[in-house]
Amino acid sequence: MSVELQKLNNIRTLRAMARDFSIDVLEDILEKVRIVTEEKREEQHAQNEIMAEREEKINLILSLMEEDGLDPSLLMQASSGKTKGTKRAARPAKYRFTDTNGEVKTWTGQGRTPKPIAEAMAKGKSLDDFLI
């Protein structure tokens, strides 16, 4: 909460501030606060109506699904295009190379080119030389 709002929310501070204003100014401020409050109330009421309509539509759809014997979780699976919890299979390795430590490693051809392959290609070798 900002400092200004904290001052307005504290009755003692508000009374102290009000001493410097005339009744006309205070009534003008009060009218503006009423207008802002009413606007906020209308905005909140409109938001509540939207949420109620949305909830009503959801309940209607769920009841129609129940009548047809459909499970809502099936709808979520169908919309995602995947079954829950499945992962794609790992790509098979296409290339074999020996790293600087002498270990034989493989590379799928996806992502960044390993340094030993990149260095060999810079010296004139072909990527086909590393095919498995």
N, C-alpha and C positions, 0 to 999 in steps of 0.2 A: 504494500500500500504506500502511495506517495506521501510525502510530508504534508502536502496541502490537504489531502483527504483525511489524514490522521487528525489534523487540526479541526476540520469540519465535523469529524465524528466524535470529538471530545466536547462535552457540554461546557466545561469550565473555560476552555480555550475559545469556544464559540461565543460565550457571553463576553469575554474580554475583547474579542474582535468587534462584537456588535456595539460596544460602547462608542466606537468611533463613527458609527453610521446613524443616519436619521431613520425614522420609522418608514418613510417613503422608500428609501434605498433598500431597507430590510424586506419590505413587502415586495419590491421588484425582484429581489434575489429569491424570495420564497416562491413567487409565481414562476420564475425560470426553473427552479428545482422541481416544482410540480409538473411542468411541461416535460422536462427530461425524464422524470419518473414515469409519467404516463406513456411516453414514447417507449421506454424500456419495457414497461408492462405489456404494451401492444406487441412489441417485438418478441417477447418471451411467449405470449399467447399464440402468436403465429407459428413459432417454432414448435410449441407443444402440439398444435393442430397437425403440422407436417409429420411429426413423430407418430401421432395417433393414426393418421392415414397410412403411414408406412407399416405400422404394427398390424393394422387391419388387413392390409394387402398380404402381408406375410402369413397371417393366420388363415386367410382365404386360400392361399396357395398350398399351405400345409394340409388343410382339410381336403382340398381337391386331390392332393397326392395320396392322402390316406384312403380316400374313396377308391382310388385306382390301384391301391396296394403297393405304392412306391415308397421306398425308404429315402428320406432326405439326404442321407449320406451318399447314396448312389448318384444323386444330382451333383454333389460336390466333386465326386470322382470323375464324372463325365465332363464337367466343365473344365477341370484341370488337364484333361487329356492323359493323365497318368493314373495308375493305381497307387494307392498310398504306400509309401515306404519302399518303392522300387528305385533302383539306381541303374544307370546304363552300364553296360559291360565295359571293362577297361579295354583300351585300344591295344591291339597286338603290336609288338615291337617290329620295326621295319629295318633298323640299322644297328650294327654292332661295331663297337670301337673300343680301343684300349686307352684308358685315361693316363694321366701323368704318373700315377702310383703303380701302373702296370696291371690294374684291375680291368677285366673285360666287362663292359657295360652295354646296355641297349638303349635305343631311343625310338620313340614312336613316329617321329617326323612332325609332331605337333609342338608348338611352343618354340622357345629359344633354342637355337642350334648349340649343342655342346661345344666347349672350347676346342677339344682335340679335333673334332670334325671341321670346325670353322678354320682352325689353323692349317689343317691338311688341305682344305679347299683353297686357301690363300696361296699355298705352295703349288697348286695346279692339279690336285686330285679332284676326282668327280664324286658327287654324292652316291653315285651308283657303285663306287668301290666299297662302300660300307654296307651295302644291302645284305640282308640275311638270306 
